[in-house]
Amino acid sequence: MNAMLILIGETKLGATIEILLLLIVAAVIGYLTAWLYYKSIYTDRIKIIDSEKKELHKELVSLENENRKLLENLRVKDAEIQSLKLIHKEALRKLEIVISNSNNSGELIPEQDEYLIKIAERKRLLDYQSFGTATEAEKDDLKMISGIGPFIEERLNALDIFTFRQISKFSDRDIDRINDALAYFSGRIERDEWVAQASELVHNKDIRTDLFKRISERKSNIYYNRIGTAKEEERDDLTVISGIGGWIMEKLNVLEIYTFRQISNFTKEDIDIVTEAIEFFSGRIERDEWILQAKELVRIAGNKSELLKRIRDRHGRIYYDRLGFAQKYEANNLTLIKGLGLWVEERLNLLGIYTFDQVSKLTHEDIETITEVLELIPGYIEKDDWVGQAAELSRKQPAVV
């Protein structure tokens, strides 16, 4: 019995040891399996990280190279900006000289003197037997004709055209030849009706008296309650309005229209009545923007020089290195551009913009700047495609010889 118990006990012990050994072996196998499993996972992860590290290093090298290129480009652009600033500064200096010379009507700059000599050489193109000759001693004030200013008068004088009588006799052929002789001036003679105005100005005293009497009799047609009344002592210099010459001002004064304020109050009906009363050319008041100019002059109390000075002072904002330079004596008739009247042309000229070629080079940035500087309505320039029109007119310009 005891032996049996001993045998049973030894059997249980052996089984227990065997179980323990099996558990230990299983644990070791599980550990090794787990270790091998996780090792493979982390090995793959390490490979991925190493690969990503290499890619990031390549990207870093690429970015460093790109950064060096950008820094180099930045240095180049900075050098270009400095160069453009110098060009712009020189452009402004030249423009100041142009403006100064343009304002100094008593002297001719060498280039202008040379240009007038070239114009004088074209006198051979003209048929003086058609419209007559005159000497400087017989000279009329051609600025009385609307559309003729000081520098235009100077050009005509270079062609020995000094009097109203000569202009009044211009034929279509004479006009074509004079346009060719003046080169940069085509279209102004017909547009501003020089011949008709000059014809009135050469009338003898009796005929002019009769004309003024007819105009005076038409005062009853004027709606003074609408445009306002004024006395002669309140008279403004209406020739400040582009499109009104001395002769037109005289006729307006006969109607007792003396001030900017009266003109600024014109309605369409008033325009028609005044046009008929002074025997003027239909559509000219609207085309030359008398009302717009008059309103502006009323706003600034008639001090047009102050407005023009304000515009002139802003010329530093214009990129002349892009548009190019032109002198006043090289001016084109910019009013040939649809939508660009005398009032706008005068303001463009203040900025040193005189030619079709300059207008044709306007970029979107230039248009925005000029619109603001000239105090135009946004979109005014684009509406009539000034740039496209100017490019076409520039191509049609005759060569200067």
Secondary structure, DSSP 8 states (H G I E B T S, - for coil): -HHHHHHHHHHHHHHHHHHHHHHHHHHHHHHHHHHHHHHHHHHHHHHHHHHHHHHHHHHHHHHHHHHHHHHHHHHHHHHHHHHHHHHHHHHHHHHHHHHHHHH-TTS--HHHHHHHHHHHHGGGGS-HHHH----GGG---GGGSTT--HHHHHHHHHTT---HHHHHT--HHHHHHHHHHHSS-TTHHHHTTHHHHHHHHTS-HHHHHHHHHHHHHGGGGS-HHHH----GGG---GGGSTT--HHHHHHHHHTT---HHHHHT--HHHHHHHHHHTT--TTHHHHTTHHHHHHHHHHTTT-HHHHHHHHHTTGGGS-HHHH----GGG---GGGSTT--HHHHHHHHHTT--SHHHHHT--HHHHHHHHHHTT--TTHHHHTTHHHHHHHHHHHS----
